[in-house]
Structures are given as structure tokens and as C-alpha cells.
Amino acid sequence: MKSLNGEYKITLDDKGRVSLPTKIRAALEDNAIMLTKGEDGCLWLYPMDEWKALIQQVRGSSSPFKADSRILKRRLIGPAQDVEIDKAGRIAVPQTLREYADLTRDCIVLGQDNYVEIWNADRYKAYLDESEEEYKTASERLGAALLQEKDAR
């Protein structure tokens, strides 16, 4: 699978469908994908092979007798729905997922290498504004770790 990347402005139509950008569609190997609730109020869209790998990781590290396992499965796996890309390059976003992500007309599709996020455009802007300091801190930490790794060679 090619890397899923890029930031795209898209529109949710009156029937609850979004058109996936051409570059995103081209990176997907087939038309069957999994859509679920993501972190921070967005939706996560996974190619089936990546979804299956994620599910295997969750299964391997969870138990129905552990509260954190149950909540993870209920929030990630339970609401997941198979969606297909139609001939026009659109996916239908189920009502429950549209409500969760507060998807209205203006949306953002954001590639994350092996999956895609779908955001309400205003919520995404607010997220970026609110997380600016965290981003700077994470960037500094990454830079320091890369330097340390380089020096270790």
C-alpha cells in the first residue's frame, strides 16, 4: 500500500457522502474500507489490511475481563462500519459516525500514512490551535531523539 498522506478540503453532500481525494483513492488497494470513531472527535478510515492488523493487535492485548479492553473495543471496534468507495469516488458516512464527528458541510481529509482522518473543518482548526504548544514540545523531543540517535552511530 502506498502512503496515505495529504490534507484536503472536501464537502459532505446532502446524502451524507464525501468524495475521497484522488490521491487518497489511488493509494488504497481496493474499494472496501473500514470507518470508525477516532480520537479527538474525528473519524478514522482504514484500508482493510491495516484494519485487520489493528484488530489483531487489539485482540492480542485485550480481555473481556479488563475494563480498559472493553472500553477500547466499544469505542473503536463496536462503531466500525464497512464502507465502499462508489464509482464517483465517494463514501457514505453513516449517521451515527457523522454525529460523533459533527460532520457538516465543510470537512477535512487528513492522511496519516496508513489510515485517514475525516474532520469537521472547524473542529480541526480548533484542534490545531489548541494543540500548538504540544506540537512544539513533541517536535523538540523528536529533534533531540534524532540527534541522540545520530550521535550513537
C-alpha positions as CSV (number, residue, x, y, z in Angstrom):
1,M,0.0,0.0,0.0
2,K,1.2,3.5,-0.8
3,S,1.4,6.0,2.0
4,L,-1.9,7.8,2.7
5,N,-0.9,11.5,3.0
6,G,-2.1,15.0,2.3
7,E,-4.6,17.5,3.7
8,Y,-7.7,18.1,1.6
9,K,-10.8,20.3,1.9
10,I,-13.9,18.3,1.0
11,T,-17.7,18.7,1.2
12,L,-20.2,16.5,2.8
13,D,-23.2,16.3,0.5
14,D,-26.9,16.2,1.4
15,K,-26.9,12.4,1.4
16,G,-24.1,12.1,3.9
17,R,-21.4,11.3,1.4
18,V,-17.9,12.6,1.0
19,S,-15.7,12.4,-2.1
20,L,-12.3,11.0,-1.2
21,P,-9.4,12.9,-2.9
22,T,-7.9,11.2,-6.0
23,K,-4.5,10.8,-4.4
24,I,-6.1,9.0,-1.4
25,R,-8.2,6.7,-3.6
26,A,-5.1,5.9,-5.7
27,A,-3.2,4.8,-2.5
28,L,-6.0,2.5,-1.5
29,E,-5.7,-1.0,-2.9
30,D,-9.4,-1.8,-3.1
31,N,-12.7,-0.1,-2.6
32,A,-13.6,-1.8,0.7
33,I,-12.5,0.2,3.7
34,M,-13.4,0.5,7.4
35,L,-14.7,3.7,9.0
36,T,-14.9,4.2,12.8
37,K,-14.7,6.7,15.6
38,G,-11.3,8.1,16.0
39,E,-9.6,10.1,18.7
40,D,-10.1,13.9,19.2
41,G,-13.5,13.9,17.6
42,C,-12.6,12.8,14.1
43,L,-13.3,9.6,12.1
44,W,-10.7,7.0,11.2
45,L,-10.8,5.4,7.8
46,Y,-8.6,2.2,7.4
47,P,-7.8,0.1,4.4
48,M,-8.9,-3.4,5.2
49,D,-5.4,-4.9,5.5
50,E,-4.4,-2.2,8.0
51,W,-7.7,-2.6,9.9
52,K,-7.2,-6.3,10.2
53,A,-3.7,-5.7,11.6
54,L,-5.0,-3.2,14.1
55,I,-7.8,-5.7,15.2
56,Q,-5.2,-8.4,15.7
57,Q,-3.2,-6.1,18.0
58,V,-6.3,-5.2,20.0
59,R,-7.3,-8.9,20.3
60,G,-3.8,-9.9,21.3
61,S,-3.6,-7.3,24.1
62,S,-7.2,-7.4,25.5
63,S,-9.5,-9.4,27.6
64,P,-13.2,-9.1,28.2
65,F,-12.4,-9.1,31.9
66,K,-10.3,-5.9,31.8
67,A,-12.2,-2.6,31.8
68,D,-9.7,-0.8,29.6
69,S,-10.0,-3.6,27.0
70,R,-13.8,-3.4,27.0
71,I,-14.0,0.4,26.6
72,L,-11.4,0.3,23.8
73,K,-13.4,-2.3,21.9
74,R,-16.7,-0.5,22.5
75,R,-15.3,2.8,21.2
76,L,-13.1,1.5,18.3
77,I,-14.4,-1.8,17.1
78,G,-18.1,-1.6,18.0
79,P,-19.0,1.5,15.9
80,A,-16.8,0.5,12.9
81,Q,-18.6,0.0,9.6
82,D,-17.5,-1.3,6.3
83,V,-17.9,1.3,3.6
84,E,-17.2,1.1,-0.1
85,I,-16.0,3.7,-2.5
86,D,-18.5,4.2,-5.2
87,K,-17.8,4.8,-8.9
88,A,-17.8,8.5,-8.3
89,G,-15.1,8.2,-5.5
90,R,-17.5,8.8,-2.6
91,I,-18.2,7.0,0.6
92,A,-21.4,7.2,2.5
93,V,-20.7,8.2,6.2
94,P,-23.3,6.5,8.5
95,Q,-25.4,8.9,10.5
96,T,-24.0,7.8,13.9
97,L,-20.5,8.5,12.7
98,R,-21.4,11.8,11.2
99,E,-23.0,12.8,14.5
100,Y,-19.9,11.7,16.5
101,A,-17.5,13.7,14.3
102,D,-20.0,16.6,14.0
103,L,-19.6,16.4,10.2
104,T,-21.4,19.2,8.4
105,R,-20.8,20.6,5.0
106,D,-17.1,21.6,5.3
107,C,-14.7,18.7,6.1
108,I,-11.0,17.9,6.1
109,V,-9.5,14.7,4.9
110,L,-6.1,14.1,6.5
111,G,-3.7,11.3,5.5
112,Q,-1.9,9.6,8.4
113,D,0.4,7.2,6.4
114,N,-1.6,4.0,7.0
115,Y,-5.0,5.4,7.7
116,V,-7.0,8.6,7.0
117,E,-8.8,11.0,9.4
118,I,-12.0,12.8,8.4
119,W,-12.7,16.0,10.4
120,N,-15.3,18.7,10.7
121,A,-13.3,21.6,9.3
122,D,-14.0,24.0,12.2
123,R,-13.2,21.3,14.8
124,Y,-9.9,20.5,13.0
125,K,-8.9,24.2,13.0
126,A,-9.7,24.4,16.7
127,Y,-7.7,21.2,17.4
128,L,-4.7,22.7,15.6
129,D,-5.0,25.9,17.6
130,E,-5.4,24.2,20.9
131,S,-2.5,21.7,20.4
132,E,0.1,24.2,19.1
133,E,2.2,24.1,22.3
134,E,2.0,20.3,22.5
135,Y,3.2,20.1,18.9
136,K,6.2,22.3,19.6
137,T,7.1,20.2,22.6
138,A,6.8,17.0,20.6
139,S,8.8,18.4,17.8
140,E,11.6,19.4,20.2
141,R,11.6,15.9,21.7
142,L,11.8,14.3,18.3
143,G,14.6,16.5,17.2
144,A,16.6,15.7,20.4
145,A,16.0,11.9,19.9
146,L,17.1,12.1,16.3
147,L,20.3,13.9,17.3
148,Q,20.9,11.4,20.0
149,E,20.4,8.5,17.6
150,K,22.7,10.2,15.1
151,D,25.4,10.6,17.7
152,A,25.1,7.0,18.8
153,R,26.1,5.8,15.3
